[in-house]
């Protein structure tokens, strides 16, 4: 609906078909240009720009960038040679007959003009300034595009799910604190002093209860909250597209999710070929050094553990030795190889061993002199290198070495310009372990229980069929019916078949070190529900902010969230988190002491 009290048309609806007609437009002054007796205004609204011609200098003089104005005037063709082929409205202009200033603007802390969007003079300030003035930052066309894209994606997902007979159900924001792998945000309950609500890390238990309730196909765009240490691409509050199904297995859920993903991408003009490829978790780690491999390019890792099993080089006398090829890297100056060492140390590694092969095949580099003649002679073939290439190595524990090489692989691709944001490489990662050790220094998840093992996903994940009878006898190697969907090296989402049998759930909780009393206290409501006929069920959740950022080609999820938080969960716009008054604190019951009540 374009026609309102303030306009007859949006900017981009003013086309050649309206030449000779009078229109009323409303929006912001994007840019003003004075040409001696005549001024030109680029009027901007949510659809784009249209040029307004003003012949009265007295009318044009007060107008400044970001003033909100209403313009009434006649549409005409631009003079020959003055067309702007970069604008949808580039063949026409509106000759102003009347301009009303609806609101004035102070001097801007930074420019938001559409005309400057792709120009070098458009230097954005630091993120804190952008977030403090987020309402200005959101006026920029790229940010408007991201918000519209997010909306269109949600519409497409809803339509796809409704076509598959899903029911949208809202679950509560105030729940009981339950262990799910991160810290809860908690809220004092004023009416029950000394008691607290938790904000949900996910709707996990609630959607399982919906399955018990007979809602066989559920979804919602759910708000989730996790009190985690800040990372560049995490937010304390975020959105999931949450989906759960009853009487299904892993294959059913994956097929459903693929249809949703295809619909989402189609809404942005991309076709996704189904079915999507798959890779096991173990193969992903072995080949790409990541459980979320970027498959837009090749260059898999090469394992050399057996190749160096008799090596005289002490560094390579390790449980795992691997390598990644640096194509054409032999010409890299020594100072850049030194910079790679600093790069590796910033990631917690001791360094990054390397060799290079000269054009005549000679082996060079610090590692070369430590190898045996036999190792030197066969290394080029072992790693698939050619003269002029270089190779990076990592040695030590399998997981930490593979993670380092996986990061090197992606960094090499980034520097070579291989990470095209408009190319989308999907894969399912399947066959995950059921448990992971709690003493992993690279993992900042909060342990779910009190044993040496915690859940790889969450404690309601079903062991795979081959492990149903023995997962608690060999937790280290037990596998699960879980799956992640990955795109361009980012985990878009994940899910699993859920435990619906109380005997299996009890055994999983026992491995995690959660006894029956603690289990009853923390999620007894779910365990009780399972006693009344729980159907087999499974589901998946897409991290909505991450999914939008991938499709938008955004560098950060903060660029696809209207009002995100900055480092440490700070909000530069509103000043949250902030202290509360003594009166508020007393009223909430934060300092409630039950012993005082007894007195």
C-alpha positions as CSV (number, residue, x, y, z in Angstrom):
1,X,0.0,0.0,0.0
2,X,1.8,3.1,-1.2
3,X,-0.8,5.8,-0.9
4,X,-1.1,7.2,2.6
5,X,-1.7,10.6,4.2
6,X,1.8,11.6,3.3
7,X,2.4,10.2,-0.2
8,X,0.8,9.0,-3.3
9,X,3.8,6.8,-4.4
10,X,7.0,5.4,-3.1
11,X,10.2,6.7,-4.7
12,X,10.9,3.8,-7.1
13,X,7.2,3.7,-8.2
14,X,7.8,7.0,-10.0
15,X,8.4,5.7,-13.5
16,X,8.1,6.9,-17.1
17,X,4.4,5.9,-17.0
18,X,3.8,8.8,-14.7
19,X,5.3,11.5,-16.8
20,X,3.1,14.6,-16.8
21,X,1.3,13.5,-13.6
22,X,1.5,15.1,-10.2
23,X,2.8,12.9,-7.3
24,X,3.4,13.4,-3.6
25,X,6.5,11.8,-2.1
26,X,7.8,11.6,1.5
27,X,11.3,10.6,2.7
28,X,14.7,11.8,3.7
29,X,17.1,14.2,1.9
30,X,19.8,11.8,0.8
31,X,21.9,14.4,-0.9
32,X,21.6,18.0,-2.1
33,X,23.4,19.5,-5.1
34,X,23.3,23.2,-6.1
35,X,23.8,24.2,-9.7
36,X,23.4,28.0,-9.7
37,X,19.7,28.8,-9.6
38,X,18.6,25.2,-9.5
39,X,19.0,22.6,-6.8
40,X,18.7,18.8,-7.0
41,X,17.5,16.7,-4.1
42,X,17.9,12.9,-4.0
43,X,14.8,11.9,-2.0
44,X,15.2,8.5,-0.3
45,X,12.6,6.2,1.2
46,X,12.6,2.5,2.0
47,X,12.4,1.6,-1.7
48,X,15.2,3.8,-3.1
49,X,15.9,7.2,-4.6
50,X,14.2,9.6,-6.9
51,X,15.6,13.0,-8.1
52,X,13.7,16.1,-7.2
53,X,14.4,19.4,-9.0
54,X,13.9,22.7,-7.1
55,X,13.9,26.0,-9.0
56,X,13.2,28.2,-6.0
57,X,16.5,28.9,-4.0
58,X,14.6,30.0,-1.0
59,X,12.9,26.6,-0.8
60,X,16.1,24.7,-1.4
61,X,18.4,26.7,0.9
62,X,17.2,25.3,4.3
63,X,17.3,21.6,3.3
64,X,20.1,19.5,4.7
65,X,21.0,15.8,4.7
66,X,18.5,13.6,6.5
67,X,15.8,16.2,6.8
68,X,12.4,14.5,6.5
69,X,10.4,16.2,3.7
70,X,7.2,15.9,1.8
71,X,7.4,16.8,-1.9
72,X,4.6,17.5,-4.3
73,X,5.4,18.0,-8.0
74,X,5.1,16.9,-11.6
75,X,7.0,14.0,-13.1
76,X,9.1,14.6,-16.2
77,X,11.7,12.9,-18.3
78,X,15.3,13.9,-17.6
79,X,17.0,15.9,-20.3
80,X,18.9,13.9,-22.9
81,X,22.3,12.9,-21.6
82,X,21.3,13.3,-17.9
83,X,19.9,9.8,-17.4
84,X,21.3,7.8,-14.5
85,X,21.4,4.2,-15.5
86,X,22.4,3.1,-11.9
87,X,19.0,4.2,-10.6
88,X,15.7,2.5,-11.1
89,X,14.2,6.0,-11.4
90,X,17.2,7.3,-13.5
91,X,15.1,8.4,-16.5
92,X,12.8,10.7,-14.7
93,X,12.7,13.5,-12.1
94,X,10.1,15.3,-10.1
95,X,9.8,19.1,-10.5
96,X,8.9,20.4,-7.0
97,X,5.9,22.6,-6.7
98,X,5.7,22.4,-2.9
99,X,8.1,21.1,-0.2
100,X,7.2,20.7,3.5
101,X,9.9,20.0,6.1
102,X,8.4,17.3,8.3
103,X,11.4,17.0,10.6
104,X,14.9,18.5,10.8
105,X,18.1,16.6,11.4
106,X,21.2,17.6,13.5
107,X,24.6,17.3,11.9
108,X,25.3,13.5,11.4
109,X,27.9,11.6,13.4
110,X,28.6,9.7,10.1
111,X,27.2,9.7,6.6
112,X,24.4,7.4,5.6
113,X,23.8,8.7,2.1
114,X,22.9,6.1,-0.5
115,X,25.0,8.0,-3.0
116,X,28.1,7.3,-0.9
117,X,27.4,3.7,-0.4
118,X,30.0,2.5,-2.8
119,X,32.3,5.5,-2.8
120,X,35.7,5.6,-1.0
121,X,34.6,8.7,0.9
122,X,32.0,6.7,2.8
123,X,34.2,5.8,5.7
124,X,32.1,4.2,8.4
125,X,33.1,4.8,12.1
126,X,33.9,2.1,14.6
127,X,31.2,-0.4,15.5
128,X,30.5,1.2,18.9
129,X,29.6,4.4,17.1
130,X,27.5,2.6,14.6
131,X,25.6,0.7,17.4
132,X,25.2,3.9,19.5
133,X,23.5,5.5,16.5
134,X,22.0,2.3,15.1
135,X,18.9,4.1,13.9
136,X,21.1,6.0,11.5
137,X,23.2,2.9,10.6
138,X,20.1,1.1,9.6
139,X,19.2,3.8,7.1
140,X,22.1,2.6,4.9
141,X,21.0,0.6,1.9
142,X,23.0,-2.5,2.8
143,X,21.4,-2.6,6.2
144,X,18.0,-2.0,4.8
145,X,18.6,-4.9,2.4
146,X,19.7,-7.2,5.2
147,X,16.5,-6.5,7.3
148,X,14.3,-7.0,4.2
149,X,16.2,-10.2,3.3
150,X,15.7,-11.5,6.9
151,X,11.9,-10.8,6.6
152,X,11.6,-12.5,3.2
153,X,13.6,-15.6,4.5
154,X,11.2,-15.9,7.5
155,X,8.2,-15.7,5.1
156,X,9.6,-18.4,2.9
157,X,10.5,-20.7,5.8
158,X,7.0,-20.3,7.2
159,X,5.3,-21.1,3.9
160,X,7.5,-24.2,3.4
161,X,6.7,-25.5,6.8
162,X,3.0,-24.8,6.5
163,X,3.0,-26.7,3.2
164,X,4.4,-29.7,5.2
165,X,1.6,-29.3,7.9
166,X,3.7,-27.8,10.6
167,X,2.0,-25.8,13.4
168,X,3.6,-22.7,14.8
169,X,3.6,-22.8,18.6
170,X,5.1,-20.2,20.9
171,X,6.9,-21.4,24.0
172,X,7.5,-19.4,27.2
173,X,10.4,-17.0,27.8
174,X,10.3,-17.5,31.6
175,X,11.2,-21.1,32.4
176,X,13.1,-23.2,35.0
177,X,16.9,-23.3,34.8
178,X,18.0,-26.6,33.1
179,X,21.5,-27.7,32.1
180,X,21.9,-27.3,28.3
181,X,25.6,-26.5,27.9
182,X,25.8,-22.8,28.6
183,X,25.1,-20.4,31.5
184,X,21.5,-19.2,32.0
185,X,20.4,-15.7,32.2
186,X,18.2,-15.6,35.4
187,X,15.4,-13.3,36.4
188,X,14.2,-12.8,40.0
189,X,10.6,-13.7,40.7
190,X,9.2,-10.8,42.8
191,X,6.1,-12.7,43.8
192,X,8.1,-15.7,45.0
193,X,11.1,-14.1,46.9
194,X,14.3,-16.1,46.6
195,X,13.2,-17.9,43.5
196,X,14.3,-17.3,39.9
197,X,13.2,-17.8,36.4
198,X,15.7,-18.7,33.7
199,X,15.6,-17.4,30.1
200,X,15.6,-20.3,27.7
201,X,18.9,-21.3,26.1
202,X,16.6,-23.0,23.5
203,X,13.1,-24.4,23.5
204,X,14.6,-27.9,23.7
205,X,12.5,-29.4,26.6
206,X,9.4,-27.5,25.7
207,X,9.3,-28.7,22.1
208,X,9.8,-32.3,23.3
209,X,6.8,-31.8,25.6
210,X,4.9,-30.6,22.6
211,X,5.7,-34.0,20.9
212,X,4.3,-35.7,24.0
213,X,1.3,-33.4,23.7
214,X,0.4,-34.7,20.3
215,X,1.7,-31.7,18.3
216,X,3.4,-33.9,15.7
217,X,4.9,-31.1,13.6
218,X,6.0,-27.9,15.5
219,X,8.0,-24.9,14.6
220,X,8.7,-21.3,15.8
221,X,11.2,-18.5,15.3
222,X,12.3,-18.7,18.9
223,X,14.3,-16.2,20.9
224,X,17.1,-17.9,22.9
225,X,19.5,-16.6,25.6
226,X,22.9,-17.8,26.6
227,X,25.3,-16.2,29.1
228,X,28.5,-17.1,27.2
229,X,31.8,-15.4,27.1
230,X,31.8,-12.9,24.3
231,X,33.1,-14.0,20.9
232,X,33.1,-12.0,17.7
233,X,30.1,-13.7,16.1
234,X,28.0,-14.6,19.1
235,X,25.2,-12.7,20.8
236,X,23.7,-13.2,24.3
237,X,20.2,-13.2,22.7
238,X,19.6,-14.8,19.3
239,X,17.0,-16.4,17.2
240,X,16.5,-20.0,16.1
241,X,14.2,-21.5,13.5
242,X,13.2,-24.4,15.7
243,X,11.5,-27.5,14.2
244,X,10.5,-30.8,15.8
245,X,8.6,-33.8,14.4
246,X,7.1,-37.0,15.9
247,X,7.2,-40.5,14.5
248,X,10.3,-39.7,12.3
249,X,13.9,-40.7,12.1
250,X,17.1,-38.8,11.1
251,X,16.4,-39.1,7.4
252,X,12.9,-37.6,7.7
253,X,14.2,-34.6,9.6
254,X,17.0,-34.0,7.1
255,X,14.7,-34.2,4.1
256,X,12.3,-31.7,5.7
257,X,15.1,-29.3,6.6
258,X,16.5,-29.5,3.0
259,X,13.1,-28.3,1.7
260,X,13.1,-25.4,4.1
261,X,16.6,-24.4,3.2
262,X,15.9,-24.6,-0.5
263,X,12.8,-22.4,0.0
264,X,14.8,-19.9,2.0
265,X,17.5,-19.6,-0.7
266,X,15.0,-19.4,-3.5
267,X,13.4,-16.4,-1.8
268,X,16.8,-14.6,-2.4
269,X,17.0,-15.8,-6.0
270,X,19.2,-18.9,-5.6
271,X,18.5,-22.5,-6.5
272,X,19.7,-25.2,-4.2
273,X,20.2,-28.7,-5.6
274,X,18.8,-31.5,-3.4
275,X,19.7,-33.8,-1.8
276,X,22.6,-32.0,-0.1
277,X,25.9,-33.8,0.3
278,X,27.0,-35.5,3.5
279,X,30.2,-36.1,5.3
280,X,30.8,-37.9,8.6
281,X,32.2,-36.0,11.5
282,X,35.4,-38.0,11.5
283,X,36.0,-37.5,7.8
284,X,35.3,-33.7,8.2
285,X,38.0,-33.5,10.9
286,X,40.4,-35.7,9.0
287,X,40.0,-34.0,5.6
288,X,39.3,-30.4,6.6
289,X,40.3,-30.0,10.2
290,X,36.8,-28.7,11.1
291,X,33.4,-30.1,12.1
292,X,32.0,-27.3,9.9
293,X,34.1,-27.6,6.7
294,X,34.1,-25.0,4.0
295,X,33.7,-26.8,0.8
296,X,33.8,-23.9,-1.6
297,X,37.3,-25.0,-2.4
298,X,39.4,-28.1,-2.1
299,X,42.9,-28.5,-0.6
300,X,42.1,-31.2,2.0
301,X,44.6,-32.0,4.8
302,X,47.1,-34.7,4.3
303,X,47.9,-37.1,7.2
304,X,51.6,-37.9,7.4
305,X,51.6,-39.8,10.7
306,X,52.7,-43.1,9.1
307,X,55.0,-41.3,6.7
308,X,57.0,-39.9,9.6
309,X,56.7,-42.9,11.9
310,X,60.5,-43.4,12.0
311,X,61.5,-39.8,11.6
312,X,64.6,-38.5,13.3
313,X,62.8,-35.1,13.7
314,X,61.7,-34.9,17.3
315,X,58.8,-32.5,16.6
316,X,57.3,-35.0,14.3
317,X,57.5,-37.9,16.8
318,X,53.9,-37.3,17.7
319,X,50.6,-39.1,17.8
320,X,49.5,-37.1,14.7
321,X,51.4,-35.3,11.9
322,X,49.4,-33.6,9.2
323,X,50.0,-31.0,6.4
324,X,48.2,-28.6,4.2
325,X,49.4,-27.5,0.8
326,X,50.3,-23.8,0.1
327,X,49.9,-23.6,-3.6
328,X,52.6,-21.4,-5.1
329,X,53.9,-20.6,-1.6
330,X,57.6,-21.2,-2.3
331,X,57.9,-17.5,-3.5
332,X,56.7,-16.3,-0.1
333,X,59.3,-14.0,1.6
334,X,60.8,-15.2,4.9
335,X,59.2,-12.3,6.8
336,X,55.7,-13.5,5.7
337,X,56.5,-17.0,6.8
338,X,57.5,-15.5,10.1
339,X,54.2,-13.7,10.2
340,X,52.5,-17.0,9.8
341,X,54.2,-18.1,13.0
342,X,52.7,-15.2,14.8
343,X,49.3,-16.0,13.3
344,X,49.6,-19.6,14.7
345,X,50.7,-18.4,18.1
346,X,47.6,-16.1,18.3
347,X,45.5,-19.3,17.9
348,X,47.3,-21.0,20.8
349,X,49.8,-23.0,18.8
350,X,53.6,-23.0,19.4
351,X,54.2,-22.2,15.8
352,X,53.7,-23.5,12.2
353,X,56.3,-25.7,10.7
354,X,56.8,-25.4,6.9
355,X,58.9,-26.4,3.9
356,X,59.0,-25.1,0.4
357,X,59.9,-26.7,-2.9
358,X,62.0,-24.6,-5.3
359,X,61.3,-24.6,-9.0
360,X,63.8,-27.4,-9.5
361,X,62.2,-29.4,-6.7
362,X,64.8,-28.7,-4.0
363,X,63.5,-28.8,-0.4
364,X,63.9,-25.6,1.6
365,X,62.9,-24.2,5.0
366,X,63.6,-24.7,8.7
367,X,62.2,-28.2,8.8
368,X,64.0,-29.6,5.7
369,X,67.4,-30.1,7.5
370,X,65.8,-32.2,10.3
371,X,64.4,-34.8,7.9
372,X,66.0,-38.0,6.7
373,X,67.1,-38.3,3.1
374,X,64.3,-40.7,2.5
375,X,61.7,-38.4,3.9
376,X,63.0,-35.5,1.9
377,X,63.0,-37.4,-1.3
378,X,59.4,-38.6,-1.1
379,X,57.8,-35.6,0.6
380,X,56.6,-33.8,-2.5
381,X,54.7,-36.8,-3.7
382,X,53.4,-37.6,-0.3
383,X,51.7,-34.2,0.0
384,X,50.7,-33.8,-3.6
385,X,52.9,-30.7,-4.1
386,X,54.7,-29.4,-7.2
387,X,57.8,-27.3,-7.7
388,X,57.0,-23.7,-6.5
389,X,54.6,-24.9,-3.7
390,X,55.0,-24.8,0.1
391,X,53.6,-27.0,2.8
392,X,52.6,-26.2,6.4
393,X,52.7,-28.9,9.1
394,X,51.2,-29.5,12.5
395,X,52.2,-32.2,14.9
396,X,50.8,-33.2,18.3
397,X,47.4,-34.4,19.4
398,X,45.1,-35.3,16.6
399,X,42.3,-32.9,17.3
400,X,44.4,-29.8,18.1
401,X,46.7,-30.4,15.1
402,X,43.8,-30.9,12.7
403,X,42.0,-27.7,14.1
404,X,45.2,-25.7,13.4
405,X,45.6,-27.1,9.9
406,X,41.9,-26.5,9.2
407,X,42.3,-22.9,10.1
408,X,45.4,-22.6,7.9
409,X,43.5,-24.1,5.0
410,X,40.7,-21.5,5.3
411,X,43.2,-18.7,5.8
412,X,45.1,-19.7,2.7
413,X,41.8,-19.8,0.7
414,X,40.9,-16.3,2.1
415,X,44.2,-14.8,1.0
416,X,43.8,-16.4,-2.4
417,X,40.3,-14.9,-2.9
418,X,38.6,-18.3,-3.0
419,X,35.8,-17.5,-0.5
420,X,33.1,-16.2,-2.8
421,X,30.2,-15.0,-0.6
422,X,27.8,-15.6,-3.5
423,X,28.8,-19.2,-3.8
424,X,27.1,-21.6,-1.3
425,X,28.6,-25.0,-0.4
426,X,26.2,-27.0,1.8
427,X,26.9,-30.2,3.6
428,X,25.4,-32.3,6.3
429,X,27.9,-33.5,9.0
430,X,26.6,-36.7,10.5
431,X,27.7,-39.5,12.9
432,X,28.8,-37.3,15.8
433,X,30.2,-38.7,19.0
434,X,27.6,-38.8,21.8
435,X,29.9,-37.4,24.5
436,X,33.0,-35.3,24.7
437,X,35.5,-34.9,27.5
438,X,34.9,-32.1,30.0
439,X,38.6,-31.2,30.3
440,X,39.1,-30.0,26.7
441,X,40.9,-26.6,27.0
442,X,39.6,-25.5,23.6
443,X,35.9,-26.0,24.6
444,X,34.2,-23.2,26.6
445,X,30.8,-25.0,26.9
446,X,29.6,-25.6,30.4
447,X,29.6,-29.2,31.4
448,X,26.1,-30.6,31.7
449,X,26.8,-33.0,34.6
450,X,29.6,-33.8,37.0
451,X,31.6,-36.6,35.3
452,X,34.6,-36.6,32.9
453,X,32.0,-36.6,30.1
454,X,29.5,-34.1,28.9
455,X,27.1,-34.1,25.9
456,X,28.4,-33.3,22.5
457,X,25.0,-31.7,21.7
458,X,22.7,-32.0,24.7
459,X,21.7,-34.7,27.2
460,X,18.5,-35.7,25.3
461,X,20.3,-36.9,22.2
462,X,19.7,-40.5,21.2
463,X,22.7,-42.9,20.9
464,X,23.0,-44.4,17.4
465,X,21.4,-47.8,16.9
466,X,24.7,-49.6,17.0
467,X,25.4,-48.0,20.4
468,X,22.1,-48.3,22.2
469,X,23.2,-51.3,24.3
470,X,26.8,-50.3,25.0
471,X,27.2,-46.4,25.0
472,X,27.6,-46.3,28.8
473,X,30.2,-49.0,28.7
474,X,32.5,-47.0,26.3
475,X,31.5,-43.3,26.4
476,X,34.7,-42.3,24.6
477,X,33.7,-44.0,21.3
478,X,29.9,-43.9,21.6
479,X,28.1,-42.3,18.6
480,X,24.8,-40.5,18.3
481,X,22.0,-39.9,15.9
482,X,22.8,-36.2,15.5
483,X,23.5,-34.0,12.5
484,X,24.6,-30.5,11.6
485,X,23.9,-28.5,8.5
486,X,26.9,-26.5,7.4
487,X,27.3,-23.8,4.7
488,X,30.5,-22.1,3.7
489,X,32.4,-23.1,6.8
490,X,29.6,-22.0,9.2
491,X,27.3,-24.2,11.3
492,X,23.9,-23.1,10.2
493,X,22.1,-25.4,12.5
494,X,22.0,-28.8,14.1
495,X,19.6,-31.4,15.5
496,X,19.2,-35.0,16.6
497,X,16.9,-37.8,17.2
498,X,15.7,-37.4,20.8
499,X,15.6,-39.9,23.6
500,X,12.0,-40.9,24.2
501,X,12.6,-43.9,26.4
502,X,13.2,-43.3,30.1
503,X,15.6,-46.2,30.5
504,X,17.9,-44.8,27.9
505,X,17.6,-41.3,29.3
506,X,18.5,-42.6,32.8
507,X,21.7,-44.3,31.4
508,X,22.8,-41.1,29.5
509,X,22.3,-39.0,32.6
510,X,24.3,-41.6,34.6
511,X,27.2,-41.2,32.2
512,X,27.0,-37.4,32.7
513,X,27.1,-37.8,36.5
514,X,23.6,-36.6,37.0
515,X,21.8,-38.7,39.6
516,X,18.1,-39.4,39.9
517,X,17.5,-36.7,42.5
518,X,19.3,-34.0,40.5
519,X,17.6,-35.1,37.3
520,X,14.2,-34.9,39.0
521,X,15.0,-31.4,40.3
522,X,16.3,-30.0,37.1
523,X,14.0,-31.5,34.4
524,X,11.7,-33.9,36.3
525,X,8.7,-32.4,34.4
526,X,10.1,-33.8,31.1
527,X,10.9,-37.2,32.6
528,X,7.5,-37.4,34.1
529,X,5.9,-36.6,30.8
530,X,7.8,-39.4,29.2
531,X,5.9,-41.9,31.4
532,X,2.6,-41.1,29.6
533,X,3.5,-42.3,26.1
534,X,6.2,-40.3,24.4
535,X,6.4,-40.8,20.6
536,X,9.7,-41.3,18.8
537,X,10.7,-37.7,17.8
538,X,13.5,-35.7,16.3
539,X,14.2,-32.2,15.2
540,X,16.6,-29.5,14.1
541,X,17.1,-25.8,14.7
542,X,18.7,-23.3,12.3
543,X,20.6,-20.5,13.9
544,X,18.6,-17.7,12.2
545,X,21.1,-14.9,12.6
546,X,23.9,-17.0,11.2
547,X,21.7,-18.3,8.3
548,X,20.7,-14.7,7.3
549,X,24.4,-13.6,7.5
550,X,25.5,-16.4,5.2
551,X,22.8,-15.6,2.6
552,X,23.4,-11.8,2.9
553,X,27.2,-12.2,2.6
554,X,27.6,-10.2,5.8
555,X,30.9,-10.3,7.7
556,X,29.2,-10.6,11.1
557,X,25.8,-11.6,12.4
558,X,25.6,-8.2,14.0
559,X,25.0,-6.8,10.5
560,X,21.7,-8.8,10.1
561,X,20.3,-8.0,13.6
562,X,18.4,-4.8,14.0
563,X,19.7,-3.9,17.4
564,X,22.6,-6.2,18.4
565,X,24.9,-6.1,21.4
566,X,28.6,-5.1,21.3
567,X,31.5,-6.8,23.1
568,X,30.7,-8.2,26.5
569,X,27.0,-8.0,25.9
570,X,26.9,-4.2,26.0
571,X,24.3,-2.1,24.2
572,X,25.8,1.3,23.2
573,X,22.4,2.5,22.1
574,X,20.4,2.1,25.3
575,X,23.3,1.7,27.8
576,X,22.3,-1.7,28.9
577,X,23.2,-3.5,31.1
578,X,22.8,-0.8,33.7
579,X,22.5,-0.6,37.5
580,X,19.1,-0.5,39.0
581,X,17.9,1.6,41.9
582,X,18.0,0.5,45.5
583,X,14.2,0.5,45.4
584,X,14.1,-1.8,42.4
585,X,16.6,-4.1,43.9
586,X,14.6,-4.4,47.1
587,X,11.4,-5.0,45.2
588,X,12.8,-7.8,43.1
589,X,13.8,-9.9,46.1
590,X,17.4,-10.3,44.8
591,X,18.7,-10.1,48.4
592,X,16.0,-12.2,50.0
593,X,17.2,-14.2,53.0
594,X,14.9,-17.1,54.0
595,X,16.5,-17.2,57.5
596,X,15.2,-13.7,58.1
597,X,11.7,-14.8,57.3
598,X,11.9,-17.5,60.0
599,X,13.0,-14.9,62.5
